[in-house]
Amino acid sequence: MQFVPFERAIEVNGQTVYAVFDGFAAFKSIAADILTNEGIGELTANRGFKVDAQGWYPQDAWLRAFERIAKKLGDPVLFSIGKKIPENAIFPPWVTDIDSAIRSIDVAYHLNHRRNGKVMFDTESKEMTEGIGHYGYARTADKNEIVSVCENPYPCHFDRGILTTMALRFQPGAQVRHDDSKPCRNKGADSCTYVVQW
């Protein structure tokens, strides 16, 4: 179910949080108000917004902000925010093509979250800590197609935005669609399924 953390004591890094603000385009003042009302970042002079890129913020507050954004501005803004995440988040260096790009989303997701002060992906041991869900990757045999089952507490359209940017980065013309025949977090499910084609 979207907007509900899988576990407590999860935090999101400030660099990723900034992508929410950056994804608002013309609605930045609304973003700043929503985020600061949830205790994330601070307002600056002339209604600007500042977030500590090296800081960490409670995931439950960030998810509440997402829910307020969805209610106030709708799914197109969530999609726009998702598209900005790859520009601001930390991604592993081995990303070189569309397959590694889609596979890397789950690693990046864990790199940008921590539990009890520990980042949820260890770059040396390659150990991934559970507790926030996953961004799936399954290549369809004999097709230019990847299926990604996203089981996490983030909004459906936000995840489609992330997948779209990562796919287009390495495969111009790629398209990402929500598989409406599968469960959807907008309808109370724990996951959504997306099909990436090129």
KOLMAR-83543 format. One record per residue (C-alpha): residue number from 1; x, y negated, z. Coordinates in steps of 0.2 Angstrom, whole numbers. Layout:
N
NODE; NUM; X; Y; Z
...
END
This chain:
198
NODE; 1; 0; 0; 0
NODE; 2; 7; -17; -5
NODE; 3; 12; -30; 8
NODE; 4; 13; -18; 22
NODE; 5; 31; -13; 28
NODE; 6; 35; 6; 28
NODE; 7; 45; 3; 44
NODE; 8; 48; -11; 57
NODE; 9; 65; -19; 59
NODE; 10; 69; -20; 41
NODE; 11; 76; -36; 34
NODE; 12; 79; -44; 17
NODE; 13; 94; -54; 12
NODE; 14; 93; -72; 9
NODE; 15; 100; -71; -9
NODE; 16; 85; -60; -14
NODE; 17; 73; -71; -4
NODE; 18; 79; -86; -14
NODE; 19; 72; -77; -30
NODE; 20; 54; -80; -23
NODE; 21; 57; -98; -22
NODE; 22; 66; -99; -39
NODE; 23; 52; -89; -47
NODE; 24; 39; -102; -43
NODE; 25; 44; -114; -57
NODE; 26; 31; -128; -56
NODE; 27; 24; -122; -39
NODE; 28; 40; -124; -29
NODE; 29; 32; -135; -15
NODE; 30; 19; -121; -13
NODE; 31; 33; -108; -11
NODE; 32; 42; -118; 1
NODE; 33; 27; -121; 12
NODE; 34; 22; -103; 12
NODE; 35; 40; -96; 16
NODE; 36; 43; -109; 30
NODE; 37; 26; -105; 37
NODE; 38; 32; -87; 39
NODE; 39; 48; -92; 47
NODE; 40; 59; -90; 31
NODE; 41; 71; -104; 27
NODE; 42; 68; -122; 30
NODE; 43; 61; -138; 22
NODE; 44; 74; -151; 18
NODE; 45; 72; -170; 13
NODE; 46; 60; -174; -1
NODE; 47; 51; -157; 2
NODE; 48; 65; -147; -4
NODE; 49; 69; -129; 2
NODE; 50; 84; -121; 9
NODE; 51; 88; -103; 13
NODE; 52; 104; -95; 20
NODE; 53; 110; -84; 5
NODE; 54; 120; -74; 18
NODE; 55; 106; -73; 30
NODE; 56; 94; -60; 33
NODE; 57; 75; -62; 35
NODE; 58; 61; -50; 42
NODE; 59; 53; -40; 28
NODE; 60; 36; -41; 37
NODE; 61; 37; -60; 36
NODE; 62; 42; -59; 18
NODE; 63; 28; -47; 13
NODE; 64; 16; -59; 22
NODE; 65; 22; -73; 11
NODE; 66; 20; -62; -5
NODE; 67; 2; -58; 1
NODE; 68; -2; -77; 3
NODE; 69; 6; -80; -14
NODE; 70; -5; -67; -22
NODE; 71; -20; -74; -15
NODE; 72; -16; -92; -19
NODE; 73; -8; -91; -36
NODE; 74; -12; -73; -43
NODE; 75; -3; -59; -52
NODE; 76; 6; -70; -65
NODE; 77; 16; -79; -52
NODE; 78; 21; -62; -44
NODE; 79; 27; -56; -61
NODE; 80; 37; -72; -63
NODE; 81; 45; -70; -46
NODE; 82; 49; -52; -50
NODE; 83; 58; -57; -66
NODE; 84; 69; -69; -56
NODE; 85; 75; -55; -44
NODE; 86; 88; -48; -55
NODE; 87; 96; -65; -58
NODE; 88; 98; -68; -39
NODE; 89; 100; -50; -31
NODE; 90; 116; -40; -30
NODE; 91; 117; -26; -43
NODE; 92; 131; -12; -44
NODE; 93; 145; -15; -57
NODE; 94; 141; 1; -66
NODE; 95; 126; -6; -75
NODE; 96; 130; -5; -94
NODE; 97; 114; 1; -103
NODE; 98; 95; 2; -101
NODE; 99; 96; 19; -92
NODE; 100; 109; 13; -79
NODE; 101; 99; -3; -77
NODE; 102; 83; 5; -72
NODE; 103; 92; 18; -61
NODE; 104; 102; 4; -53
NODE; 105; 86; -5; -47
NODE; 106; 84; 8; -32
NODE; 107; 102; 5; -27
NODE; 108; 101; -14; -28
NODE; 109; 84; -13; -18
NODE; 110; 93; -4; -4
NODE; 111; 109; -16; -5
NODE; 112; 97; -30; -2
NODE; 113; 88; -23; 13
NODE; 114; 95; -18; 30
NODE; 115; 88; -9; 45
NODE; 116; 94; -13; 63
NODE; 117; 108; -23; 55
NODE; 118; 115; -10; 43
NODE; 119; 113; -12; 24
NODE; 120; 103; 2; 17
NODE; 121; 116; 7; 4
NODE; 122; 134; 11; 8
NODE; 123; 144; 6; -7
NODE; 124; 159; 17; -2
NODE; 125; 150; 33; 4
NODE; 126; 135; 30; -9
NODE; 127; 124; 35; 6
NODE; 128; 106; 28; 5
NODE; 129; 96; 25; 21
NODE; 130; 78; 29; 20
NODE; 131; 64; 18; 26
NODE; 132; 59; 6; 12
NODE; 133; 54; 18; -2
NODE; 134; 61; 19; -19
NODE; 135; 61; 13; -37
NODE; 136; 61; 29; -47
NODE; 137; 69; 34; -64
NODE; 138; 65; 48; -75
NODE; 139; 70; 48; -94
NODE; 140; 57; 56; -106
NODE; 141; 65; 69; -116
NODE; 142; 67; 65; -135
NODE; 143; 59; 47; -133
NODE; 144; 66; 30; -130
NODE; 145; 56; 30; -114
NODE; 146; 59; 29; -95
NODE; 147; 46; 32; -82
NODE; 148; 48; 23; -65
NODE; 149; 37; 27; -50
NODE; 150; 39; 13; -38
NODE; 151; 34; 18; -20
NODE; 152; 38; 3; -10
NODE; 153; 28; -11; -1
NODE; 154; 30; -24; -14
NODE; 155; 16; -30; -26
NODE; 156; 13; -21; -42
NODE; 157; 16; -36; -53
NODE; 158; 32; -41; -45
NODE; 159; 39; -23; -48
NODE; 160; 34; -25; -67
NODE; 161; 43; -41; -67
NODE; 162; 59; -33; -61
NODE; 163; 58; -18; -73
NODE; 164; 55; -30; -87
NODE; 165; 70; -41; -84
NODE; 166; 81; -26; -82
NODE; 167; 75; -17; -97
NODE; 168; 76; -33; -108
NODE; 169; 94; -36; -102
NODE; 170; 100; -21; -111
NODE; 171; 87; -17; -124
NODE; 172; 79; -32; -133
NODE; 173; 61; -29; -137
NODE; 174; 58; -16; -123
NODE; 175; 41; -16; -116
NODE; 176; 35; -11; -98
NODE; 177; 17; -6; -95
NODE; 178; 8; -1; -79
NODE; 179; 2; 17; -81
NODE; 180; -16; 14; -77
NODE; 181; -20; 33; -76
NODE; 182; -9; 34; -60
NODE; 183; -12; 28; -43
NODE; 184; -9; 9; -40
NODE; 185; -4; -1; -25
NODE; 186; -17; -14; -30
NODE; 187; -30; -1; -26
NODE; 188; -23; 5; -9
NODE; 189; -11; 18; -16
NODE; 190; 7; 20; -10
NODE; 191; 15; 18; -27
NODE; 192; 13; 12; -45
NODE; 193; 20; 20; -61
NODE; 194; 27; 10; -75
NODE; 195; 32; 16; -93
NODE; 196; 47; 7; -101
NODE; 197; 48; 9; -120
NODE; 198; 59; 3; -134
END
